[in-house]
Amino acid sequence: MSKNFDVVVIGGGPGGYVAAIRAAQLGFNTACIDEWKNEKGGPAPGGTCTNVGCIPSKALLQSSEHYEHANHGFAEHGIEVKGLGLNLEKMLGRKNTVVKQNNDGILYLFKKNKVTFFHGRGSFVKGDANGYEIKVAGAAEETITAKHVIVATGSNARALPGAEFDEKLILSNTGALAISEVPKKLGVIGAGVIGLEMGSVWRRLGAEVTVLEALPTFLGAVDEQIAKEAQKLLTKQGLAVNLGVKIGTIKAGKNSVSVEYTDAKGEAHTGEFDKLIISIGRTPNTIGLNAEGVGLKLDERGFIAVDGDCKTNLPNVWAVGDVVRGPMLAHKAEEEGVAVAERIAGQHGHVNFNTIPWVIYTSPEIAWVGKTEQQLKAEGVQYKAGTFPFLANGRARALGDTSGMVKFLADAKTDEILGVHIVGPMASELISEAVVAMEFRASSEDIARICHAHPSLSEATKEAALAVDKRALNF
């Protein structure tokens, strides 16, 4: 096995493994280093996303949604369920199986594309424009060399000072995905993507969930109209969301956690929870990389400093994904990974930050791309808006899920689509049409005149586009 490579990727998450595959496809002798371990100590590539993030959370969201449908929704369809039970161990086991299938899938893709895989922690030893020496600390320590290095080491959950994660009572996303018994009372600090998704899972399974959010507005990055609709729907389901909260002392006891906090009115409270999930963002993971040893520059927030092409200050060293600026999204990391591999090959890799879709996998789902209405107002952009409720969509009625809406924002003069925002069933899938349309700089009129299958949820997208010109047909 050659220990000298054209490209070495440090990190096997979405950005890293995709970068390695694309580099190999382009003819480079490529290696990928990743240290994630499965329960048996074997390799588990895929990073946070596959192991304790996107993939397992969606598996649990799906399982918990089935449970809630059986518990509350089936009767409406004439399906009578008696003696409904919850086998949480089996549910978590299915989640683990889904994770392993993805781990194994990545290892297969490495083999298929002739990417050499090293199981261990990668770090810089020394190097310059002529090449870099990389140490792999695994079962056996070894050193490899690379002409180009792509750093894709991802991010870690941010802890609250004085409330470090023990993953038993005080949980990050890792612990939140592995609770062995449904808690009676669950506290969640942070009403972001992870907090809302994990809160939704355990609420459906029977927990009383209280969400404590420091910001005065719910989902401040989301279009305000959509965020308000989402908050209304999630609150109706039983998710208690408290905004404008100031967190005080957090104490972990033997079997519970107490949280002292002040609400938006300045009134003091103490919450007692069986478990506490802390989801207040993530920090770039550069621990053990030996960035200082080779002079790799980090910015003031600890991210690896890169330019628009993901180049670092070191020659032939690149960085992608959560460890650099931009949204911490798996698909953003993948796009950067592909773009960097192509730039190394002398091609023109492309990532359009303006058309990266965002999704929150609650029920209903929330998805968006482009500008929000409040952003357009702040920028002084003249725009037109069109909305269409799923309540008036035939397929949504048949599904029994008519909550939410689709919203289009288009330039007032040119009609170019500036943003699309969805809260409702299958929003994560519906948003793709908007991403494609915006990449081709389509107008709302273009979508309005495209034939959409009937009955389908996608008709709500067409109707919202029609509503921009105040000519929706079914509402």
LINDAPE-V151561 format. One record per residue. N is the residue number from 1. RES is the residue in one small letter. PHI is phi in whole degrees, 0 to 359 (NA if undefined). Layout:
N|RES|PHI / N|RES|PHI
This chain:
1|m|NA / 2|s|292 / 3|k|254 / 4|n|248 / 5|f|235 / 6|d|287 / 7|v|226 / 8|v|240 / 9|v|255 / 10|i|262 / 11|g|115 / 12|g|247 / 13|g|282 / 14|p|307 / 15|g|290 / 16|g|289 / 17|y|291 / 18|v|291 / 19|a|299 / 20|a|296 / 21|i|296 / 22|r|294 / 23|a|298 / 24|a|294 / 25|q|300 / 26|l|276 / 27|g|97 / 28|f|275 / 29|n|285 / 30|t|238 / 31|a|230 / 32|c|230 / 33|i|249 / 34|d|211 / 35|e|255 / 36|w|303 / 37|k|240 / 38|n|275 / 39|e|300 / 40|k|264 / 41|g|89 / 42|g|280 / 43|p|293 / 44|a|220 / 45|p|295 / 46|g|126 / 47|g|66 / 48|t|304 / 49|c|306 / 50|t|282 / 51|n|270 / 52|v|219 / 53|g|221 / 54|c|308 / 55|i|289 / 56|p|296 / 57|s|294 / 58|k|290 / 59|a|297 / 60|l|289 / 61|l|300 / 62|q|295 / 63|s|297 / 64|s|292 / 65|e|291 / 66|h|301 / 67|y|298 / 68|e|293 / 69|h|299 / 70|a|296 / 71|n|283 / 72|h|232 / 73|g|260 / 74|f|295 / 75|a|303 / 76|e|298 / 77|h|270 / 78|g|82 / 79|i|258 / 80|e|261 / 81|v|244 / 82|k|241 / 83|g|66 / 84|l|297 / 85|g|231 / 86|l|237 / 87|n|257 / 88|l|296 / 89|e|300 / 90|k|291 / 91|m|297 / 92|l|292 / 93|g|296 / 94|r|297 / 95|k|303 / 96|n|295 / 97|t|295 / 98|v|299 / 99|v|299 / 100|k|298 / 101|q|301 / 102|n|289 / 103|n|304 / 104|d|296 / 105|g|297 / 106|i|292 / 107|l|298 / 108|y|296 / 109|l|295 / 110|f|299 / 111|k|297 / 112|k|299 / 113|n|264 / 114|k|61 / 115|v|270 / 116|t|281 / 117|f|253 / 118|f|242 / 119|h|266 / 120|g|166 / 121|r|263 / 122|g|266 / 123|s|210 / 124|f|287 / 125|v|253 / 126|k|196 / 127|g|159 / 128|d|203 / 129|a|299 / 130|n|276 / 131|g|151 / 132|y|233 / 133|e|262 / 134|i|239 / 135|k|268 / 136|v|247 / 137|a|261 / 138|g|229 / 139|a|302 / 140|a|226 / 141|e|284 / 142|e|214 / 143|t|235 / 144|i|233 / 145|t|237 / 146|a|215 / 147|k|285 / 148|h|239 / 149|v|237 / 150|i|246 / 151|v|269 / 152|a|220 / 153|t|270 / 154|g|72 / 155|s|216 / 156|n|237 / 157|a|297 / 158|r|277 / 159|a|268 / 160|l|275 / 161|p|304 / 162|g|86 / 163|a|220 / 164|e|293 / 165|f|291 / 166|d|249 / 167|e|60 / 168|k|242 / 169|l|249 / 170|i|256 / 171|l|245 / 172|s|269 / 173|n|301 / 174|t|298 / 175|g|290 / 176|a|295 / 177|l|268 / 178|a|224 / 179|i|291 / 180|s|277 / 181|e|216 / 182|v|298 / 183|p|289 / 184|k|291 / 185|k|234 / 186|l|241 / 187|g|258 / 188|v|229 / 189|i|261 / 190|g|112 / 191|a|261 / 192|g|266 / 193|v|301 / 194|i|294 / 195|g|300 / 196|l|290 / 197|e|294 / 198|m|291 / 199|g|299 / 200|s|295 / 201|v|303 / 202|w|283 / 203|r|295 / 204|r|298 / 205|l|275 / 206|g|122 / 207|a|281 / 208|e|270 / 209|v|252 / 210|t|242 / 211|v|255 / 212|l|247 / 213|e|237 / 214|a|289 / 215|l|289 / 216|p|283 / 217|t|242 / 218|f|275 / 219|l|49 / 220|g|300 / 221|a|278 / 222|v|270 / 223|d|308 / 224|e|303 / 225|q|296 / 226|i|292 / 227|a|298 / 228|k|295 / 229|e|295 / 230|a|296 / 231|q|299 / 232|k|299 / 233|l|290 / 234|l|290 / 235|t|294 / 236|k|299 / 237|q|287 / 238|g|117 / 239|l|278 / 240|a|273 / 241|v|253 / 242|n|249 / 243|l|257 / 244|g|66 / 245|v|270 / 246|k|249 / 247|i|279 / 248|g|255 / 249|t|283 / 250|i|245 / 251|k|236 / 252|a|264 / 253|g|265 / 254|k|285 / 255|n|230 / 256|s|206 / 257|v|232 / 258|s|254 / 259|v|233 / 260|e|270 / 261|y|209 / 262|t|247 / 263|d|278 / 264|a|298 / 265|k|271 / 266|g|89 / 267|e|274 / 268|a|274 / 269|h|220 / 270|t|231 / 271|g|262 / 272|e|251 / 273|f|231 / 274|d|289 / 275|k|219 / 276|l|229 / 277|i|264 / 278|i|252 / 279|s|226 / 280|i|247 / 281|g|109 / 282|r|226 / 283|t|243 / 284|p|298 / 285|n|261 / 286|t|241 / 287|i|297 / 288|g|79 / 289|l|280 / 290|n|60 / 291|a|300 / 292|e|294 / 293|g|295 / 294|v|249 / 295|g|81 / 296|l|287 / 297|k|279 / 298|l|251 / 299|d|275 / 300|e|295 / 301|r|260 / 302|g|94 / 303|f|282 / 304|i|290 / 305|a|286 / 306|v|224 / 307|d|268 / 308|g|297 / 309|d|260 / 310|c|71 / 311|k|278 / 312|t|270 / 313|n|285 / 314|l|266 / 315|p|297 / 316|n|65 / 317|v|245 / 318|w|236 / 319|a|213 / 320|v|219 / 321|g|83 / 322|d|295 / 323|v|278 / 324|v|236 / 325|r|300 / 326|g|102 / 327|p|296 / 328|m|274 / 329|l|230 / 330|a|301 / 331|h|287 / 332|k|294 / 333|a|298 / 334|e|300 / 335|e|297 / 336|e|294 / 337|g|299 / 338|v|296 / 339|a|299 / 340|v|293 / 341|a|303 / 342|e|289 / 343|r|292 / 344|i|299 / 345|a|277 / 346|g|85 / 347|q|268 / 348|h|248 / 349|g|300 / 350|h|225 / 351|v|225 / 352|n|258 / 353|f|294 / 354|n|283 / 355|t|237 / 356|i|273 / 357|p|283 / 358|w|242 / 359|v|219 / 360|i|242 / 361|y|269 / 362|t|279 / 363|s|233 / 364|p|286 / 365|e|285 / 366|i|236 / 367|a|216 / 368|w|203 / 369|v|211 / 370|g|84 / 371|k|278 / 372|t|270 / 373|e|297 / 374|q|293 / 375|q|294 / 376|l|298 / 377|k|296 / 378|a|297 / 379|e|273 / 380|g|72 / 381|v|274 / 382|q|280 / 383|y|217 / 384|k|240 / 385|a|236 / 386|g|221 / 387|t|232 / 388|f|214 / 389|p|275 / 390|f|294 / 391|l|302 / 392|a|259 / 393|n|256 / 394|g|300 / 395|r|293 / 396|a|297 / 397|r|297 / 398|a|296 / 399|l|288 / 400|g|81 / 401|d|224 / 402|t|252 / 403|s|283 / 404|g|92 / 405|m|198 / 406|v|246 / 407|k|229 / 408|f|251 / 409|l|235 / 410|a|227 / 411|d|299 / 412|a|297 / 413|k|264 / 414|t|267 / 415|d|71 / 416|e|299 / 417|i|289 / 418|l|255 / 419|g|188 / 420|v|226 / 421|h|227 / 422|i|226 / 423|v|231 / 424|g|156 / 425|p|296 / 426|m|57 / 427|a|301 / 428|s|298 / 429|e|273 / 430|l|294 / 431|i|293 / 432|s|299 / 433|e|300 / 434|a|293 / 435|v|297 / 436|v|300 / 437|a|300 / 438|m|290 / 439|e|298 / 440|f|265 / 441|r|53 / 442|a|287 / 443|s|261 / 444|s|296 / 445|e|298 / 446|d|299 / 447|i|293 / 448|a|298 / 449|r|261 / 450|i|273 / 451|c|286 / 452|h|251 / 453|a|299 / 454|h|237 / 455|p|273 / 456|s|209 / 457|l|296 / 458|s|296 / 459|e|297 / 460|a|295 / 461|t|294 / 462|k|300 / 463|e|294 / 464|a|295 / 465|a|293 / 466|l|298 / 467|a|292 / 468|v|301 / 469|d|259 / 470|k|57 / 471|r|223 / 472|a|301 / 473|l|266 / 474|n|243 / 475|f|204
